Amino acid sequence: MGPVFDYNEAFCRNLGWISLQESEHLKRAKVAIGGSGGVGGVHLITLVRLGITHFHLADPDTFELKNFNRQYGADMSTLGQNKCEIMCQKAVLINPELRTRIFKEGISKENIGEFLNGVDIYVDGIDLFEIEIREIIFSECQKRNIPCVSAAPIGMGTSVINFSPSGMSFEKYFGVSGRKPLEKVIRFSLGMAPSFVHLSSLVAREYSNLSQRRVSSTPMGCQFASGVVGTEVLKILLGRGPVKYAPHVIHYDGYSYKLKKSCLWFGHLNPLFQIKLKILKWALSRLNRNSSAA
């Protein structure tokens, strides 16, 4: 006879920071997570250990060697296997009572309704460069009155933006609709980290190139992001504690010990955002010219 699982004992150490009644509420909540890689995978594990038992997971990608530096499910035994299937297997080992639906084909216009059906909150863990599907997801969440949490692993820290169905929308904040693919990525990156406090720890910038869909990453950034997501999800689902929604963004850089709280009034139309956008686009074009010349 193998070990016996008991939900109450498995997650009893959460009590104190949450009440018994809140624990029951979390157990019944349903969370949708887009992406099961660098942040999506570790978000799942954090939320499972928080006691949440109902999930919708989506990711069409498979694990590769280049994922090993940061992705929870990436190791020699999982190479070539679907990310959300592997992460579901790992999560069930923590809580055998999980109720999880997997969308291993990813999220699309065709299945977005099923993916968000009955969901209490959406957690963004999609790859940086997949902005168009983000537009679809965040727009549909607003229509369905579903709050969203997005925390980006940035260098050795993280930034977080929450979106309320009754507040500023994803589009009004980032202004990506109708833009070219590269500009969408630039706008999303700038909106997630408008303070640039992470740049002090970037020692070799040639390894990151947005136009080539390549960015540097660290395991610490993913872990920071997951801790923040777990906290924001807890507060939103339980309806307690201060919750900042867009246009507020909070960015903490572990390397420099800097915490920056920003508020981009008017979102992407904010004059400071527009100035930084022009500077960032100029810097990227110059970097691309230098790379081509080399």
N, C-alpha and C positions, 0 to 999 in steps of 0.2 A: 504494500500500500504506500503510495507516494505522499508527499506533503499536502496538507489541506489548506486551501486558500480561505481567508476570512477578510472581507472588505474592511470591516470596522477596525480590526487589528492592524491591517496593512497600512492604513492611512491615519491611524490614531494620533501620530505625532504632529499632524496638521492642526489638531484641536488646540485651542488657545489662541492661535492666530486667526482661526475661524471657529465659529460655534458649531455645536452638533447639528442644529437646524440648517446652518449654512452648508455644512458638509453634505447633508441630504439634498440640498438644492443643487450643489455642484454635481452630485452623482447623477441627477436627472437631466442636467443641461446637455445640449447637443452643440458641438463645435465643428465648423467646417474649416479645414486647413488646405489652402492651395499651395502645393509643393511639398515634397518630403525629403528635400536635400539638405543644404547647409543650415538654413534656419528652420524650415518646415519640419524636418525630422526631429530636431532637438526640441522644438516647440511641442510636438506631440508627446515626447517623453516627459517634459515638464508638466504638461496639463494632465497626463495620465497619473503622475505621482501626486498631483493636486487632488485627485479623486474623481475627475470627470470620466464618464464611462461611454458616452455616445459621441462618435466622430464620423464625419465624412472626409475622406482623404483623396486627393487627386494629384497625380504626377505621371506623365507618360515616359519619363526618362529612366535610364538604367545607370547603375553605379559604374564609375570609371576610376582609373588610378589617380587622375587629377583631383578627385574628390576626397582623397585620403586625409588631406591636411585639416579638414573641418567638418565633414559630414558624418553624423552619428552612425548611420548604417553602412558606411563604406569600409570594407575590409576585404581580404583575399577570398573569403568565402562567399561574398555577395557580388563580385564583379559580373557585370552583364545582366544582373537581375533588376526587375522593376523596383523603383525606390519605395513607392507606397505599399507594395506587397511586403517588402522586407521590413519596413518600419512597423507595419501592422503586426507582423510576427514577433518583433521585439517588444512591442507594447503589450501584447497578450501575455507574454511571460511575466510582466509586472502585474497585470490585472486580467486574469482569465475570464472575468465577467464583462469585458468590453463588448460593446455593440458597435461595430465599425463597418461602414460601407466604403468600398474602394472604387475609385474612378481611374483605372490605370491607363485609360485613353486620354486623360487630361480633361480640362474644362473647355467647353465650347459653347457656342450659341445654342446648339441643339440640346445639350444636357445641363445647362446652367440651372434650369428650373428644378431638376432632380437633385442636383448638387446642393442647392440651398433650401430644399424642402424641409420644413420643420426645424431649421437651424436657429439657434439663439444668438450666435455671434460668428463672424468670419475673421479668421487669422490669415494674414498674407505672408506666404513663404515662397512666392513664385520668383523665378530667376529675374535678375535686374533688367534684362533686355526684353522681357515679354510684357511690354507695356500695353499692347492692344487688348490682350485678354484681361489685363487689370482693369482697363476702362469698362469692359463688359461686366466684370464681376462687381466692381464698386457701384456701378450704375444700377445693377439689378438689386444689390443689397439695399440701396437707398429706397428703391421702389417697394421692397418687401419689409422695410422698417427694421433692418438688421444692422447693428453697429459693427464697425470694422476696426481691427488693430493691425498696424503695419510697423514693424521694427526692423531696421536695416542694420546688418553687421558692417560697420564702417571702421576699417583699420583695427585698432585694439579697443574699440568701444562700440557704441550703438546709438541710434537716434530712433525716436518713436513718434508716430502720429496716429491719433485715433480719429475716426470719422463717425459722427452721429447722423442718423437718418434725418434729423431735423436741423442739422447744422450745415456748414460749408461742405460742398460736395468735392469729390476727388477731382473733377474737371475744373471747378472754380479755383481749387488750390493749385493744381499743377499746370493747367492750360495746355494739355497735350493734344486735344482733339484736332484733327486735320493737319497735324505737323508731320514732317518727315521722320522716319524711324530714329535716326540719330538724335534729332532735336528732342524727340519724346524722352529718350534715355537721359539726355543732358538735363532737361527740365525736371524729370523725376529725381535724378541724383541731387540736383541743387535744392529742390524742395525738401528732400529728406535731411540734407545737411547744409543749411544755408549759412552756418557760422564758420565752416572750414577749420574747426579746431583740431581735426584729425591729421592735418597735413604735416604737422611737425615731426611725425614719426615715419613718414614715407621717405626712405633713403634712396630708392632706386625707381624713379618714376617711369622708366622705359618698360617696366613689366606690366603697366596698366595702360590700356588704349581703348577708349569707349568705341571708336569707329571700327575697331577690329573685334569688338565684343569680348574684350579681355580685361579683367580687373584682378588685382591682388586681394588676398583674403587671409584671415587668421582664425584659428580655432577660438581665440578669446572673444573676437567680435560676435561669433555665433552664440557663444555661451552668455555673453552680456545681453544680447538681443532676446534670448529665451527667458532669462530672468525677468526682464522688463515686460515681455509679453504675458508671462504667467501672472504678474502683478496686475497688469491692466485688465486682463480677462477676469480675474477674481473680482476686482472692483466693479467692473461693468455688470457682470452677471449677478453679483450680490447687491448691487445698488448702494454701495457705501464707499466712503473715502473720496478724496478729490479726484476728478477725472478731467483732464484737459483734452479738448477736441480741436480739430483743425479750425482756425489757422495756427494753433499752437503746436510747436514742435520742441521736443526736449532731446538734447544731444549730450552724451557723456563720453569723453575720451579717457580711457584708463591709462594711457601712456603719459599724457600731460597733466592728469588729475583735473581736467577742466570740465565744468558743467555749464552748458549754455542753454538758456531758455529763450526761444525766439517766438515771435508772434507776427506772422506775415498778414497784416490786415489787407484785405482785398485780394489775398492769395497771389496768383501769378501776375496780377496787375500792380502789385506793390512796387513802387519806384525802386526800392533797394534790390528787390528780386530781379527787376529788369536790368539794372546796372550790372549786377553780378553775372547774370545770364550772358550779357554781351562780352564781359571779361572772360568768362569760361569758354565761350565759343571761340573767341580770338585765340586763347591759349591752346585750345585743342587743334585749331587749324595750323598754328605755328608748329606744334609738336608733330603733326602729320607731315608738314613740309620738310621738317628736319629729318624725319624718319625716311621719307622718300629719297632725300638727297644722300643719305648715308647708304 
